[in-house]
Amino acid sequence: VKTEAEILVPGGSFYRPDRVVFDGDTVTILDYKTGKPRDSHREQLMKYAGYITGMGYTNVNKVIVYLEPEISVVEL
């Protein structure tokens, strides 16, 4: 489990998912949010997944956990 570990991308930029869980050949990316669901939340998680896939991982799960106003879990 990596918490807020940086994903370095070409050009020197980096991204920091909230949590990345490695379990054998499966990687699960979790991002925690508050407020209403937005398309930008999905886009952000898909971007993270693209970078993880680019590292050679092929089985990538994507999960957004909304904490407020009530807890809900969205799997992409």
DAMOTA-V585332 format. One record per pair of residues at least 4 apart in sequence whose C-alpha atoms are under 6 Angstrom apart, sorted by sequence separation. I is the first residue (numbers start at 0). GAP is how many residues later the second one is. If there is no record, write none. Layout:
I & GAP
I & GAP
This chain:
8 & 4
39 & 4
52 & 4
66 & 4
8 & 5
21 & 5
52 & 5
65 & 5
7 & 6
20 & 6
65 & 6
6 & 7
20 & 7
64 & 7
6 & 8
19 & 8
64 & 8
5 & 9
19 & 9
63 & 9
5 & 10
18 & 10
63 & 10
4 & 11
18 & 11
62 & 11
3 & 12
62 & 12
3 & 13
17 & 13
61 & 13
3 & 14
61 & 14
2 & 15
3 & 15
2 & 16
1 & 17
1 & 18
0 & 19
0 & 20
27 & 32
31 & 32
33 & 32
25 & 33
26 & 33
27 & 33
28 & 33
29 & 33
30 & 33
31 & 33
32 & 33
33 & 33
34 & 33
25 & 34
27 & 34
29 & 34
31 & 34
33 & 34
